[in-house]
């Protein structure tokens, strides 16, 4: 078992490319507090089948949140965090139900289009008045949970909406870190309760641990670099870079939705 874990999952330049992708994704996570999965899956999918790496990316997301846990506990906006976590619990089943009743490709396309439009509006200087009332926090949390159930991109929705508030960058970043940790733990618990087919393999197997073992150092290094970059930017610079990042993620989400529609034709 140990010998298998020590074998690299890829050879030569493919391994170097995979480590570079995860290093960059770790930088994004360290700087903004989210975005690791989106960038990792998008980049690694060019090298291997997504199904081969997504379970390990899930494990790395939990490791990333634990690695940044001290920052999260220190700086998080707790009223927002409680509403967001409650929204995940209540909204994810609704999103899954919508996915079961309505066309998947159409739902993803609509969500991706709305995300792109929202980011463009914020980048152009629009600042909607999102007062952090309990009702507003609950609505944002519920929306993120529903979108997570439909398209697994609830974190992007939260980041877009929080960027429209005047929340301090350190609080926004820390709140995202803790929200993703709670979301990942909930997802793991839900997955563990799902009935498994008789011939289904383990959710996390030896290959998953091997990928995680080889990719984790690059991720941790990226988080360290991203955290140092965050410490050197002003609040205004952070908001501009955050919107740039959200624009890329929104385009990725829309691109995946368009690809799903085209592939279904």
C-alpha positions in Angstrom: 0.0 0.0 0.0 2.7 2.5 1.0 4.8 1.7 -2.1 1.7 2.4 -4.3 1.2 5.8 -2.6 4.8 6.7 -3.4 4.4 6.1 -7.1 3.6 9.3 -9.0 0.1 9.4 -10.6 1.5 10.9 -13.8 4.9 10.7 -15.5 7.4 13.4 -16.7 6.1 16.7 -17.8 2.4 15.7 -17.2 3.2 15.5 -13.5 5.0 18.9 -13.6 2.0 20.4 -15.3 -0.4 18.9 -12.7 1.7 20.3 -9.9 1.8 23.7 -11.6 -2.0 23.7 -11.9 -2.4 22.9 -8.2 0.2 25.5 -7.2 -1.8 28.1 -9.1 -5.1 26.9 -7.6 -3.6 27.0 -4.2 -2.4 30.6 -4.8 -6.0 31.5 -5.6 -7.3 29.8 -2.5 -4.7 31.5 -0.3 -5.5 34.9 -1.8 -9.3 34.8 -2.0 -10.3 32.0 0.3 -12.1 30.0 -2.5 -11.6 28.9 -6.1 -9.3 25.9 -5.6 -11.7 23.2 -6.9 -12.8 25.2 -10.0 -9.2 26.0 -11.1 -7.8 22.5 -10.2 -10.6 20.6 -12.0 -10.4 22.9 -15.1 -6.7 22.5 -15.4 -6.3 18.9 -14.4 -9.1 17.9 -16.8 -6.7 18.7 -19.6 -4.4 16.0 -18.4 -6.6 13.2 -17.0 -10.3 12.3 -16.8 -12.1 14.5 -14.1 -13.4 11.4 -12.4 -9.8 10.4 -11.6 -8.9 13.5 -9.6 -12.2 15.0 -8.3 -12.3 12.8 -5.1 -8.7 13.9 -4.3 -9.5 17.5 -5.0 -12.3 17.1 -2.5 -9.9 15.9 0.1 -7.4 18.7 -0.7 -10.2 21.3 -0.3 -10.8 20.1 3.3 -7.0 20.1 3.9 -6.9 23.7 2.5 -9.6 24.9 4.8 -8.0 23.2 7.8 -4.6 24.8 6.8 -6.3 28.3 6.9 -8.5 27.5 9.9 -6.8 29.9 12.3 -7.4 32.8 9.8 -11.0 31.8 9.4 -11.7 31.6 13.1 -10.1 34.9 13.7 -11.6 37.0 11.0 -14.9 35.4 9.9 -18.2 37.3 9.9 -20.1 34.9 12.1 -23.7 36.2 11.4 -23.0 35.8 7.7 -21.3 32.4 8.3 -24.3 31.0 10.3 -26.7 32.1 7.5 -24.6 30.6 4.8 -24.2 27.3 6.5 -27.9 27.1 7.2 -28.5 27.9 3.6 -26.3 25.0 2.5 -28.3 22.6 4.7 -31.7 23.9 3.5 -30.9 24.8 -0.1 -28.9 21.9 -1.3 -31.9 19.5 -1.2 -34.0 22.0 -3.1 -31.2 22.4 -5.7 -31.0 18.6 -6.1 -34.7 18.4 -6.5 -34.7 21.0 -9.2 -32.0 19.1 -10.9 -34.1 16.0 -10.9 -37.2 17.8 -12.3 -35.7 20.3 -14.8 -33.2 19.9 -17.6 -29.7 20.0 -16.1 -28.0 21.7 -19.1 -30.6 24.5 -19.2 -30.3 25.1 -15.4 -26.5 25.3 -15.6 -26.6 27.6 -18.6 -29.0 30.0 -16.8 -26.9 30.1 -13.7 -23.7 30.5 -15.6 -25.2 33.4 -17.6 -26.5 35.1 -14.5 -23.1 34.8 -12.8 -21.3 36.4 -15.8 -23.8 39.2 -16.0 -23.5 39.9 -12.2 -19.7 40.0 -12.3 -19.7 42.3 -15.4 -22.2 44.6 -13.6 -20.0 44.8 -10.5 -16.8 45.2 -12.5 -18.4 48.2 -14.3 -18.9 49.9 -10.9 -22.5 48.9 -10.0 -22.9 48.6 -6.3 -26.3 47.2 -5.3 -27.4 48.0 -1.7 -27.1 44.7 0.0 -27.7 45.5 3.7 -26.6 42.7 6.0 -30.0 42.1 7.6 -30.9 38.6 8.8 -33.4 38.3 5.9 -30.7 39.2 3.4 -28.2 36.8 4.9 -30.7 34.0 4.8 -31.6 34.7 1.2 -28.0 34.6 0.1 -27.4 31.4 2.1 -30.4 29.8 0.6 -29.5 30.9 -2.9 -25.9 29.5 -2.5 -27.3 26.2 -1.2 -29.8 25.8 -4.2 -27.0 26.6 -6.7 -24.7 24.2 -5.0 -27.3 21.5 -5.4 -27.8 22.3 -9.0 -24.3 23.0 -10.2 -21.9 22.6 -7.3 -20.7 26.3 -7.6 -22.5 27.8 -4.6 -19.2 29.2 -3.4 -18.9 31.4 -6.5 -22.5 32.7 -5.9 -21.6 33.6 -2.3 -18.4 35.4 -3.4 -20.2 37.4 -6.0 -22.9 38.5 -3.6 -20.5 39.2 -0.7 -18.3 41.3 -3.0 -21.3 43.6 -3.5 -21.4 44.4 0.2 -18.8 46.5 2.0 -17.5 43.5 4.0 -13.8 43.9 4.8 -11.6 41.8 2.6 -10.2 39.8 5.6 -13.7 39.0 6.8 -14.9 38.0 3.3 -11.9 35.7 2.8 -12.2 34.1 6.3 -15.9 33.6 6.0 -15.4 31.8 2.6 -12.8 29.6 4.2 -15.1 28.4 7.0 -18.1 28.2 4.8 -16.3 25.9 2.4 -15.1 23.7 5.3 -18.6 23.3 6.5 -19.9 22.7 3.0 -17.2 20.0 2.3 -17.9 18.2 5.6 -21.7 18.2 4.8 -21.0 16.9 1.3 -18.9 14.1 2.7 -21.6 13.2 5.2 -24.3 13.2 2.6 -22.1 11.1 0.3 -21.5 8.6 3.1 -25.2 8.2 3.6 -26.0 7.5 -0.1 -26.9 3.9 -0.9 -24.1 2.3 -2.9 -24.5 -0.2 -5.7 -23.2 -3.7 -5.1 -20.3 -3.2 -7.5 -19.5 0.3 -6.5 -16.0 1.0 -5.4 -15.0 3.0 -2.3 -15.6 6.7 -2.4 -12.0 7.2 -1.5 -9.6 4.6 -2.7 -5.8 4.1 -2.9 -5.7 6.2 -6.1 -7.4 9.1 -4.4 -4.9 9.1 -1.5 -2.0 8.9 -4.0 -3.2 11.9 -6.0 -3.8 13.9 -2.7 -0.3 12.9 -1.4 1.5 14.1 -4.5 -0.6 17.3 -5.0 -0.8 18.5 -1.4 2.7 20.0 -1.2 2.0 22.1 -4.3 -1.3 23.3 -2.9 0.2 24.2 0.5 3.0 26.2 -1.2 0.4 28.0 -3.4 -1.7 28.8 -0.3 1.4 30.3 1.4 2.2 32.5 -1.7 -1.5 33.6 -2.0 -1.7 34.5 1.7 1.4 36.6 1.4 0.0 38.3 -1.7 -3.3 39.0 0.2 -1.3 40.7 3.0 0.3 43.1 0.6 -2.8 44.5 -1.2 -5.2 47.3 -0.2 -8.9 46.7 0.2 -9.6 48.4 -3.1 -7.0 46.3 -4.9 -8.4 43.2 -3.3 -11.9 43.9 -4.6 -10.6 44.5 -8.1 -8.6 41.3 -8.1 -11.5 39.4 -6.6 -13.8 40.6 -9.4 -11.2 39.6 -11.9 -11.1 36.1 -10.3 -14.9 35.8 -10.2 -15.0 36.8 -13.9 -12.8 33.9 -14.8 -14.7 31.5 -12.6 -18.1 32.7 -14.0 -16.8 32.2 -17.6 -15.6 28.7 -16.7 -19.0 27.9 -15.2 -20.8 29.3 -18.3 -18.3 27.5 -20.6 -19.0 24.1 -18.9 -22.8 24.8 -19.3 -22.4 25.6 -23.0 -20.3 22.5 -23.5 -23.0 20.4 -21.9 -25.7 21.9 -24.1 -23.6 21.4 -27.3 -22.6 17.9 -26.3 -26.3 17.0 -25.7 -27.3 18.1 -29.3 
